[in-house]
Amino acid sequence: MIRAQPHCNARALGKGILAMVVLVLTGCVSVNTSKQMDTGQLAFEINGRLGIRFQDQSEQAQLYWRHGDKGDWLSLEGPLGQTVATLSSNADKTVLITTDRTWEAADPEALTEEALGWRLPLGGLSQWITGTPDTRRTYEWQTTGQPDQRTLRQDGWEIRYSTYFTDTPQHLPRKLELIRDELHLKLVVDQWTTGPAMDTKPQTLQ
């Protein structure tokens, strides 16, 4: 089982903003079956940087995310390289590990209800991050005069795209912002890897 490093400071633990954001991302991750992957979802790995602003708090973190038809695995690291939280999720269960405890539930929505006290709507972050909406639900695009600048609205989120990797066949996003109420996430993707769907379950679900 993946375990977070023990020297992470208390502000970044279960009650901290970084752990809270992992829970928000948990509620947005679409756990995919092979049938859903056939709709055009990419299997991918990304390395990037996440900026977080919530009310009067702000944090920075490194994000690693592996996504495929067997599930998702995410890791957030603090500014000193310490692991703040890891998340594994597939069609059977979702496991979130921080330095002070472990949450486990049948699905991301149930986990957020246990950890936060309320259920987040299951969104489509695994689609949004590739620059596309989840076409199974209502969405709206808004464009500007700039070719790469456009905004997607879906599930109560506003997703703003500003920069893309022009050398990838999928024209994948490099910089995007996700805004909902008082939560503002800014994601810069440093590296995309796309290819065949994951052929094994995420590590903590073995």
Accessible surface in RSA format (square Angstrom, percent):
REM  Atomic radii and reference values for relative SASA: ProtOr
REM  Chains: A
REM  Algorithm: Lee & Richards
REM  Probe-radius: 1.40
REM  Slices: 20
REM RES _ NUM      All-atoms   Total-Side   Main-Chain    Non-polar    All polar
REM                ABS   REL    ABS   REL    ABS   REL    ABS   REL    ABS   REL
RES MET A   1   143.68  74.4  71.22  47.1  72.46 172.5  68.60  58.3  75.08  99.5
RES ILE A   2    36.21  20.6  29.57  22.0   6.63  16.0  36.02  25.9   0.18   0.5
RES ARG A   3   180.77  75.9 162.09  82.6  18.68  44.5  57.74  78.9 123.03  74.6
RES ALA A   4    16.44  15.1   0.29   0.4  16.15  36.7   0.29   0.4  16.15  42.8
RES GLN A   5    80.91  45.2  80.23  58.6   0.68   1.6  10.33  22.0  70.57  53.5
RES PRO A   6   121.75  88.7  91.17  83.1  30.58 111.2  97.53  80.5  24.22 150.5
RES HIS A   7   123.93  67.7  95.23  66.2  28.69  73.4  81.78  84.3  42.14  49.0
RES CYS A   8    11.24   8.5   0.00   0.0  11.24  26.4   0.08   0.2  11.16  12.0
RES ASN A   9    87.24  60.2  77.35  74.7   9.89  23.8  45.20 108.8  42.04  40.6
RES ALA A  10    81.30  74.7  65.66 101.3  15.63  35.6  66.11  93.1  15.18  40.2
RES ARG A  11   129.39  54.3 115.87  59.1  13.52  32.2  71.66  97.9  57.73  35.0
RES ALA A  12     8.04   7.4   7.23  11.2   0.81   1.8   8.04  11.3   0.00   0.0
RES LEU A  13    31.01  17.3  31.01  22.2   0.00   0.0  31.01  21.8   0.00   0.0
RES GLY A  14    21.78  26.9   0.00   N/A  21.78  26.9   6.38  17.5  15.40  34.5
RES LYS A  15   212.88 103.9 174.67 107.2  38.21  91.0 125.15 112.6  87.73  93.4
RES GLY A  16     5.76   7.1   0.00   N/A   5.76   7.1   5.41  14.8   0.35   0.8
RES ILE A  17     6.02   3.4   1.19   0.9   4.84  11.7   4.85   3.5   1.18   3.2
RES LEU A  18     2.03   1.1   2.03   1.5   0.00   0.0   2.03   1.4   0.00   0.0
RES ALA A  19     1.08   1.0   1.08   1.7   0.01   0.0   1.08   1.5   0.00   0.0
RES MET A  20    36.75  19.0  36.32  24.0   0.44   1.0  17.01  14.5  19.74  26.2
RES VAL A  21     0.00   0.0   0.00   0.0   0.00   0.0   0.00   0.0   0.00   0.0
RES VAL A  22     5.34   3.5   5.34   4.8   0.00   0.0   5.34   4.6   0.00   0.0
RES LEU A  23     4.45   2.5   4.45   3.2   0.00   0.0   4.45   3.1   0.00   0.0
RES VAL A  24     9.95   6.5   9.95   9.0   0.00   0.0   9.95   8.6   0.00   0.0
RES LEU A  25     9.12   5.1   9.12   6.5   0.00   0.0   9.12   6.4   0.00   0.0
RES THR A  26     0.28   0.2   0.28   0.3   0.00   0.0   0.28   0.4   0.00   0.0
RES GLY A  27     0.26   0.3   0.00   N/A   0.26   0.3   0.26   0.7   0.00   0.0
RES CYS A  28     5.06   3.8   5.06   5.6   0.00   0.0   0.00   0.0   5.06   5.5
RES VAL A  29     0.27   0.2   0.27   0.2   0.00   0.0   0.27   0.2   0.00   0.0
RES SER A  30     4.45   3.8   4.13   5.5   0.32   0.7   3.77   8.0   0.67   0.9
RES VAL A  31    27.57  18.1  12.87  11.7  14.70  35.4  12.87  11.2  14.70  39.9
RES ASN A  32     2.72   1.9   0.04   0.0   2.68   6.4   0.00   0.0   2.72   2.6
RES THR A  33    64.35  45.8  59.72  60.5   4.62  11.0  59.60  80.1   4.75   7.2
RES SER A  34    69.38  58.6  64.05  85.5   5.33  12.3  40.44  86.1  28.94  40.5
RES LYS A  35   168.97  82.4 162.45  99.7   6.53  15.5 108.14  97.3  60.83  64.8
RES GLN A  36    47.85  26.8  47.41  34.6   0.44   1.1  15.24  32.4  32.61  24.7
RES MET A  37    25.97  13.4  17.59  11.6   8.38  20.0  17.71  15.1   8.26  10.9
RES ASP A  38   124.64  87.3  89.83  89.4  34.81  82.3  32.56  76.6  92.07  91.8
RES THR A  39   101.06  71.9  60.37  61.2  40.68  97.0  60.11  80.7  40.94  61.9
RES GLY A  40    60.13  74.1   0.00   N/A  60.13  74.1  37.48 102.9  22.65  50.7
RES GLN A  41    16.07   9.0   4.79   3.5  11.29  26.9   4.01   8.5  12.06   9.1
RES LEU A  42    43.93  24.5  39.92  28.6   4.02  10.1  41.12  28.9   2.82   7.6
RES ALA A  43     7.33   6.7   3.40   5.2   3.93   8.9   3.77   5.3   3.56   9.4
RES PHE A  44     5.24   2.6   0.02   0.0   5.22  13.6   3.30   2.0   1.94   5.5
RES GLU A  45    59.31  34.1  58.29  44.1   1.02   2.4  10.17  19.7  49.14  40.1
RES ILE A  46     0.29   0.2   0.00   0.0   0.29   0.7   0.29   0.2   0.00   0.0
RES ASN A  47    62.39  43.0  62.39  60.3   0.00   0.0  17.73  42.7  44.66  43.2
RES GLY A  48     0.40   0.5   0.00   N/A   0.40   0.5   0.00   0.0   0.40   0.9
RES ARG A  49   104.43  43.8 103.47  52.7   0.96   2.3  41.86  57.2  62.57  37.9
RES LEU A  50     3.81   2.1   3.60   2.6   0.20   0.5   3.68   2.6   0.13   0.4
RES GLY A  51    13.32  16.4   0.00   N/A  13.32  16.4  10.16  27.9   3.16   7.1
RES ILE A  52     4.39   2.5   0.00   0.0   4.39  10.6   0.69   0.5   3.69  10.0
RES ARG A  53   126.03  52.9 125.63  64.0   0.40   0.9  40.16  54.9  85.87  52.0
RES PHE A  54    50.23  25.1  50.23  31.1   0.00   0.0  50.23  30.5   0.00   0.0
RES GLN A  55   101.85  57.0  71.65  52.4  30.19  71.9  24.82  52.8  77.02  58.4
RES ASP A  56   140.54  98.4  99.59  99.1  40.95  96.8  51.59 121.4  88.95  88.7
RES GLN A  57    61.51  34.4  59.02  43.1   2.48   5.9  15.82  33.7  45.68  34.6
RES SER A  58    71.75  60.6  57.24  76.4  14.51  33.4  20.99  44.7  50.76  71.1
RES GLU A  59    30.27  17.4  25.09  19.0   5.17  12.3   5.57  10.8  24.69  20.2
RES GLN A  60   117.09  65.5 114.62  83.8   2.46   5.9  53.67 114.2  63.42  48.1
RES ALA A  61     6.25   5.8   0.00   0.0   6.25  14.2   3.82   5.4   2.44   6.5
RES GLN A  62    84.49  47.2  83.39  60.9   1.10   2.6  34.47  73.4  50.02  37.9
RES LEU A  63     7.67   4.3   4.60   3.3   3.07   7.7   5.56   3.9   2.11   5.7
RES TYR A  64    61.35  28.6  60.31  34.3   1.04   2.7  45.33  34.1  16.02  19.7
RES TRP A  65     1.08   0.4   1.08   0.5   0.00   0.0   1.08   0.6   0.00   0.0
RES ARG A  66    69.30  29.1  69.30  35.3   0.00   0.0   9.38  12.8  59.92  36.3
RES HIS A  67     0.79   0.4   0.07   0.0   0.72   1.8   0.03   0.0   0.76   0.9
RES GLY A  68     0.00   0.0   0.00   N/A   0.00   0.0   0.00   0.0   0.00   0.0
RES ASP A  69    27.71  19.4  19.72  19.6   7.99  18.9   0.16   0.4  27.56  27.5
RES LYS A  70    94.73  46.2  86.77  53.2   7.95  18.9  35.80  32.2  58.93  62.8
RES GLY A  71     0.00   0.0   0.00   N/A   0.00   0.0   0.00   0.0   0.00   0.0
RES ASP A  72     0.00   0.0   0.00   0.0   0.00   0.0   0.00   0.0   0.00   0.0
RES TRP A  73    32.93  13.2  32.93  15.9   0.00   0.0  32.93  17.6   0.00   0.0
RES LEU A  74     6.47   3.6   6.16   4.4   0.31   0.8   6.25   4.4   0.22   0.6
RES SER A  75    11.75   9.9  10.31  13.8   1.44   3.3   4.80  10.2   6.95   9.7
RES LEU A  76     2.56   1.4   2.26   1.6   0.30   0.8   2.26   1.6   0.30   0.8
RES GLU A  77    62.63  36.0  62.63  47.4   0.00   0.0   5.46  10.6  57.16  46.7
RES GLY A  78     2.41   3.0   0.00   N/A   2.41   3.0   0.57   1.6   1.83   4.1
RES PRO A  79   105.41  76.8  64.66  58.9  40.75 148.1  76.47  63.1  28.94 179.9
RES LEU A  80   156.46  87.1 122.85  87.9  33.61  84.5 129.41  90.9  27.04  72.8
RES GLY A  81    44.80  55.2   0.00   N/A  44.80  55.2  26.14  71.7  18.66  41.8
RES GLN A  82     7.99   4.5   7.28   5.3   0.71   1.7   1.20   2.6   6.79   5.2
RES THR A  83    19.65  14.0  19.65  19.9   0.00   0.0   2.47   3.3  17.18  26.0
RES VAL A  84     0.09   0.1   0.09   0.1   0.00   0.0   0.09   0.1   0.00   0.0
RES ALA A  85     0.53   0.5   0.00   0.0   0.53   1.2   0.00   0.0   0.53   1.4
RES THR A  86     3.66   2.6   2.76   2.8   0.90   2.2   2.43   3.3   1.23   1.9
RES LEU A  87     0.90   0.5   0.39   0.3   0.51   1.3   0.79   0.6   0.11   0.3
RES SER A  88     0.74   0.6   0.27   0.4   0.48   1.1   0.00   0.0   0.74   1.0
RES SER A  89     0.35   0.3   0.35   0.5   0.00   0.0   0.35   0.7   0.00   0.0
RES ASN A  90     9.05   6.2   6.94   6.7   2.11   5.1   3.52   8.5   5.53   5.3
RES ALA A  91    74.58  68.6  40.42  62.4  34.16  77.7  45.59  64.2  28.98  76.8
RES ASP A  92    99.23  69.5  80.42  80.0  18.81  44.5  27.95  65.8  71.28  71.1
RES LYS A  93    68.35  33.3  68.35  41.9   0.00   0.0  28.87  26.0  39.48  42.1
RES THR A  94     0.00   0.0   0.00   0.0   0.00   0.0   0.00   0.0   0.00   0.0
RES VAL A  95     3.74   2.5   3.04   2.7   0.70   1.7   3.04   2.6   0.70   1.9
RES LEU A  96     0.18   0.1   0.18   0.1   0.00   0.0   0.18   0.1   0.00   0.0
RES ILE A  97     7.58   4.3   7.51   5.6   0.07   0.2   7.51   5.4   0.07   0.2
RES THR A  98     5.57   4.0   0.02   0.0   5.55  13.2   0.02   0.0   5.55   8.4
RES THR A  99    41.19  29.3   5.43   5.5  35.76  85.2   9.37  12.6  31.82  48.1
RES ASP A 100    82.17  57.6  47.41  47.2  34.76  82.2  31.58  74.3  50.58  50.4
RES ARG A 101   112.54  47.3  98.59  50.3  13.95  33.2  46.34  63.3  66.20  40.1
RES THR A 102    60.14  42.8  40.45  41.0  19.69  46.9  25.69  34.5  34.45  52.1
RES TRP A 103    14.98   6.0  14.32   6.9   0.66   1.5  14.63   7.8   0.34   0.6
RES GLU A 104    99.93  57.4  80.05  60.6  19.88  47.3  22.80  44.1  77.13  63.0
RES ALA A 105    16.08  14.8   5.11   7.9  10.97  24.9  16.08  22.6   0.00   0.0
RES ALA A 106    68.68  63.1  54.93  84.8  13.75  31.3  58.57  82.5  10.10  26.8
RES ASP A 107    55.25  38.7  54.79  54.5   0.46   1.1  27.17  63.9  28.08  28.0
RES PRO A 108     6.28   4.6   6.28   5.7   0.00   0.0   6.28   5.2   0.00   0.0
RES GLU A 109    44.16  25.4  44.16  33.4   0.00   0.0   2.24   4.3  41.92  34.2
RES ALA A 110    28.28  26.0  23.96  37.0   4.32   9.8  24.11  34.0   4.17  11.0
RES LEU A 111     0.00   0.0   0.00   0.0   0.00   0.0   0.00   0.0   0.00   0.0
RES THR A 112     0.00   0.0   0.00   0.0   0.00   0.0   0.00   0.0   0.00   0.0
RES GLU A 113    78.93  45.3  74.38  56.3   4.55  10.8  17.82  34.5  61.11  49.9
RES GLU A 114    96.94  55.7  63.22  47.8  33.72  80.3  42.95  83.1  54.00  44.1
RES ALA A 115    28.33  26.0   0.00   0.0  28.33  64.4   1.29   1.8  27.04  71.6
RES LEU A 116    49.72  27.7  24.70  17.7  25.02  62.9  29.28  20.6  20.44  55.0
RES GLY A 117    60.45  74.6   0.00   N/A  60.45  74.6  29.91  82.1  30.54  68.4
RES TRP A 118   139.74  56.1 135.09  65.4   4.65  10.9 120.31  64.1  19.42  31.5
RES ARG A 119   113.84  47.8  91.99  46.9  21.84  52.0  43.89  60.0  69.94  42.4
RES LEU A 120    12.31   6.9  11.91   8.5   0.40   1.0  12.13   8.5   0.18   0.5
RES PRO A 121    58.28  42.5  47.39  43.2  10.89  39.6  54.76  45.2   3.53  21.9
RES LEU A 122    73.34  40.8  64.75  46.3   8.59  21.6  64.75  45.5   8.59  23.1
RES GLY A 123     0.95   1.2   0.00   N/A   0.95   1.2   0.90   2.5   0.05   0.1
RES GLY A 124     0.00   0.0   0.00   N/A   0.00   0.0   0.00   0.0   0.00   0.0
RES LEU A 125     6.41   3.6   6.41   4.6   0.00   0.0   6.41   4.5   0.00   0.0
RES SER A 126     2.23   1.9   0.00   0.0   2.23   5.1   0.00   0.0   2.23   3.1
RES GLN A 127    22.64  12.7  22.42  16.4   0.22   0.5   2.63   5.6  20.01  15.2
RES TRP A 128     0.00   0.0   0.00   0.0   0.00   0.0   0.00   0.0   0.00   0.0
RES ILE A 129     0.65   0.4   0.65   0.5   0.00   0.0   0.65   0.5   0.00   0.0
RES THR A 130    14.64  10.4   7.67   7.8   6.97  16.6   3.27   4.4  11.37  17.2
RES GLY A 131     3.94   4.9   0.00   N/A   3.94   4.9   1.67   4.6   2.27   5.1
RES THR A 132    59.80  42.5  59.63  60.5   0.17   0.4  58.44  78.5   1.36   2.1
RES PRO A 133    12.97   9.5  11.25  10.3   1.72   6.3  11.25   9.3   1.72  10.7
RES ASP A 134     4.07   2.9   3.20   3.2   0.87   2.1   0.97   2.3   3.11   3.1
RES THR A 135   105.30  74.9  77.88  79.0  27.42  65.3  49.67  66.7  55.63  84.1
RES ARG A 136   123.10  51.7  86.00  43.8  37.09  88.3  71.46  97.7  51.64  31.3
RES ARG A 137    75.67  31.8  64.42  32.8  11.25  26.8  57.01  77.9  18.66  11.3
RES THR A 138   127.67  90.8 107.80 109.3  19.87  47.3  78.81 105.9  48.86  73.9
RES TYR A 139    88.66  41.4  65.77  37.4  22.89  59.6  29.51  22.2  59.15  72.9
RES GLU A 140   100.93  57.9  96.46  73.0   4.47  10.6  36.23  70.1  64.70  52.8
RES TRP A 141    74.70  30.0  49.76  24.1  24.94  58.6  39.28  20.9  35.42  57.5
RES GLN A 142    87.96  49.2  83.09  60.7   4.88  11.6  25.49  54.3  62.47  47.4
RES THR A 143    99.69  70.9  77.34  78.4  22.35  53.3  45.15  60.7  54.54  82.4
RES THR A 144    74.94  53.3  49.45  50.1  25.49  60.8  59.72  80.2  15.23  23.0
RES GLY A 145    80.83  99.7   0.00   N/A  80.83  99.7  41.61 114.2  39.22  87.8
RES GLN A 146   104.58  58.5 101.79  74.4   2.79   6.6  19.45  41.4  85.13  64.6
RES PRO A 147   129.48  94.4  91.74  83.6  37.74 137.2 105.71  87.3  23.77 147.7
RES ASP A 148    46.45  32.5  44.80  44.6   1.65   3.9   9.96  23.4  36.49  36.4
RES GLN A 149    79.72  44.6  78.51  57.4   1.21   2.9  11.93  25.4  67.79  51.4
RES ARG A 150    72.91  30.6  69.85  35.6   3.06   7.3  12.08  16.5  60.83  36.9
RES THR A 151    19.44  13.8  19.44  19.7   0.00   0.0   1.20   1.6  18.24  27.6
RES LEU A 152     0.00   0.0   0.00   0.0   0.00   0.0   0.00   0.0   0.00   0.0
RES ARG A 153    84.50  35.5  81.35  41.5   3.15   7.5  37.32  51.0  47.18  28.6
RES GLN A 154     6.02   3.4   0.00   0.0   6.02  14.3   4.77  10.1   1.25   1.0
RES ASP A 155    38.77  27.2  15.03  15.0  23.73  56.1  18.06  42.5  20.71  20.6
RES GLY A 156    60.83  75.0   0.00   N/A  60.83  75.0  35.75  98.1  25.08  56.2
RES TRP A 157    10.84   4.3   7.43   3.6   3.40   8.0   5.37   2.9   5.47   8.9
RES GLU A 158    34.81  20.0  34.34  26.0   0.47   1.1  10.76  20.8  24.05  19.6
RES ILE A 159     0.00   0.0   0.00   0.0   0.00   0.0   0.00   0.0   0.00   0.0
RES ARG A 160   101.74  42.7 100.79  51.4   0.95   2.3  24.22  33.1  77.52  47.0
RES TYR A 161     3.59   1.7   0.00   0.0   3.59   9.3   0.03   0.0   3.55   4.4
RES SER A 162    49.84  42.1  40.00  53.4   9.85  22.7  30.30  64.5  19.54  27.4
RES THR A 163    48.74  34.7  48.04  48.7   0.69   1.6  33.96  45.6  14.78  22.3
RES TYR A 164    17.20   8.0   6.85   3.9  10.35  26.9   6.85   5.2  10.35  12.8
RES PHE A 165    42.16  21.1  39.08  24.2   3.08   8.0  42.16  25.6   0.00   0.0
RES THR A 166   108.69  77.3  81.09  82.2  27.60  65.8  48.90  65.7  59.79  90.4
RES ASP A 167   125.80  88.1  88.80  88.4  37.00  87.5  49.70 117.0  76.10  75.9
RES THR A 168    34.39  24.5  25.78  26.1   8.61  20.5  27.25  36.6   7.14  10.8
RES PRO A 169   133.44  97.3  89.50  81.6  43.94 159.7 102.96  85.0  30.48 189.4
RES GLN A 170    76.13  42.6  51.58  37.7  24.55  58.5  33.52  71.4  42.61  32.3
RES HIS A 171    76.58  41.9  73.36  51.0   3.22   8.2  58.68  60.5  17.90  20.8
RES LEU A 172     2.17   1.2   2.17   1.5   0.00   0.0   2.17   1.5   0.00   0.0
RES PRO A 173     0.00   0.0   0.00   0.0   0.00   0.0   0.00   0.0   0.00   0.0
RES ARG A 174    70.00  29.4  70.00  35.7   0.00   0.0  12.95  17.7  57.05  34.6
RES LYS A 175    74.89  36.5  74.89  46.0   0.00   0.0  19.22  17.3  55.67  59.3
RES LEU A 176     1.36   0.8   0.06   0.0   1.29   3.3   0.76   0.5   0.59   1.6
RES GLU A 177    44.83  25.7  44.83  33.9   0.00   0.0   4.18   8.1  40.64  33.2
RES LEU A 178     4.79   2.7   4.79   3.4   0.00   0.0   4.79   3.4   0.00   0.0
RES ILE A 179    33.48  19.0  31.50  23.5   1.97   4.7  31.50  22.7   1.97   5.3
RES ARG A 180    59.16  24.8  54.58  27.8   4.58  10.9  13.11  17.9  46.04  27.9
RES ASP A 181   133.67  93.6  92.80  92.4  40.87  96.7  39.12  92.1  94.55  94.3
RES GLU A 182   105.60  60.6  89.83  68.0  15.77  37.6  43.29  83.7  62.31  50.9
RES LEU A 183    12.67   7.1  12.29   8.8   0.37   0.9  12.45   8.7   0.22   0.6
RES HIS A 184    30.96  16.9  29.88  20.8   1.08   2.8  22.01  22.7   8.94  10.4
RES LEU A 185     1.16   0.6   1.16   0.8   0.00   0.0   1.16   0.8   0.00   0.0
RES LYS A 186   106.68  52.0 105.32  64.6   1.36   3.2  47.44  42.7  59.24  63.1
RES LEU A 187     5.85   3.3   5.85   4.2   0.00   0.0   5.85   4.1   0.00   0.0
RES VAL A 188    18.34  12.1  18.34  16.6   0.00   0.0  18.34  15.9   0.00   0.0
RES VAL A 189     0.00   0.0   0.00   0.0   0.00   0.0   0.00   0.0   0.00   0.0
RES ASP A 190    65.22  45.7  41.18  41.0  24.04  56.8  26.33  62.0  38.89  38.8
RES GLN A 191   101.56  56.8  97.73  71.4   3.83   9.1  26.48  56.4  75.08  56.9
RES TRP A 192    30.77  12.3   6.54   3.2  24.22  56.9   6.54   3.5  24.22  39.3
RES THR A 193    71.83  51.1  66.21  67.1   5.62  13.4  56.11  75.4  15.72  23.8
RES THR A 194    51.23  36.4  23.46  23.8  27.78  66.2   4.23   5.7  47.01  71.1
RES GLY A 195    41.97  51.8   0.00   N/A  41.97  51.8  27.25  74.8  14.72  33.0
RES PRO A 196   134.46  98.0 107.05  97.6  27.41  99.7 119.68  98.8  14.78  91.9
RES ALA A 197    37.91  34.9  18.38  28.4  19.54  44.4  18.38  25.9  19.54  51.8
RES MET A 198    13.38   6.9   7.37   4.9   6.00  14.3  12.00  10.2   1.38   1.8
RES ASP A 199   118.11  82.7  94.95  94.5  23.15  54.7  38.29  90.1  79.82  79.6
RES THR A 200    67.86  48.3  62.33  63.2   5.53  13.2  57.91  77.8   9.95  15.0
RES LYS A 201    91.44  44.6  86.28  52.9   5.16  12.3  47.94  43.2  43.49  46.3
RES PRO A 202     2.57   1.9   0.00   0.0   2.57   9.3   2.57   2.1   0.00   0.0
RES GLN A 203   111.30  62.2 100.28  73.3  11.02  26.2  34.49  73.4  76.81  58.3
RES THR A 204    14.61  10.4   1.60   1.6  13.01  31.0   3.60   4.8  11.01  16.6
RES LEU A 205    10.81   6.0   0.33   0.2  10.48  26.3   0.83   0.6   9.98  26.9
RES GLN A 206   151.61  84.8  88.18  64.4  63.43 151.0  67.79 144.3  83.82  63.6
END  Absolute sums over single chains surface
CHAIN  1 A    10009.3       7826.2       2183.1       4979.2       5030.1
END  Absolute sums over all chains
TOTAL         10009.3       7826.2       2183.1       4979.2       5030.1
